[in-house]
Amino acid sequence: MKKKKGIIWAIVLLLLIAVGYFSFGNHESSQEKDTITVGIMSGSKPEQEIWETVAKTAKDKYGLNVKYKYFSDYSQPNAALTSKSIDVNAFQNYPFLDSWNEAHHSKIVAVGDTIIEPMRIYSYKVNNVEALKDGATIAVPNDANNESRALQVLASAGLIKLNADDKLASLKTITDNPKNLKIKEVDASQTARSLNDIDAAVVNGNYAQTANLDTKKAIYSEVFNQDSHKWINFIAANNESKKDKRIQNLVKAYQNEETAKKIKKVSGINQVPAWKIDLK
């Protein structure tokens, strides 16, 4: 009899453990289902305010909790995405992603456009590009992606000409430089700071904003056209996760009118809601 009672109690104990385990497991599963971790670059207050608006919309409309992981280097967010320490990231444009996927044999895809930041030419010495003197020094970002874009901005401003057959512009693809401009390659984050020492600089929107450059005083602004789509920033995910409901709802929360209003409020014309513009 005692042996039978012992067996019964053992069975009851196992059942209680099983119930507790599965209850706890379901609770964790539910939490994971309602939470998404986004990788973004650190140091930008306007960017943080935009994402706070997105998080509120995600919570209010879709019951989705948005968490963040911050990065200080452009090489980190895609590595974190591939290792699945984050669910999505938001920091890059299409040429950057193409280069990353090719170099790292990864399958990261864009799942929703966010913003596009116009590049602009700034100067403390002249008020327009025509006033740049012969032999003037202009700083451009030194990474291949941003340098190509900066050189295309200079070409659009009529300062240089580029070989139209080259997919990625570089100093070697300049075919005409009538003002004999000296183009100085510097880290993208240093273009704005270099303005004190040179004649002009082509500056990314985010770095112009960080340096408090007045966009109204830029001597030239990038003109958007059908070729500008590649410079759009977007939310990215691993290919196998792109249909995840959490990711789809995050994109909907970002591509929302409240987000567009916040972008305009905190960024002015430094950033444009990419999903609202027609690039023709």
QUINORWO-V489695 format. One record per run of one state. SS is the DSSP state (~ for helix, > for strand, _ for the rest). FROM is the first residue (numbers start at 1). TO is the last residue. Records with the same first field share a line. If there is no record, write none. Layout:
SS: FROM-TO, FROM-TO
This chain:
_: 1-1, 34-34, 42-44, 63-64, 72-75, 83-87, 93-93, 105-107, 114-114, 117-119, 123-128, 132-136, 142-143, 157-160, 163-170, 177-181, 187-187, 191-192, 197-199, 204-204, 211-214, 218-219, 222-225, 232-233, 242-244, 255-256, 268-271, 277-280
~: 2-33, 45-62, 76-82, 94-104, 129-131, 144-156, 171-173, 188-190, 193-196, 205-210, 215-217, 226-231, 239-241, 245-254, 257-267, 274-276
>: 35-41, 65-71, 88-92, 108-113, 115-116, 120-122, 137-141, 161-162, 174-176, 182-186, 200-203, 220-221, 234-238, 272-273
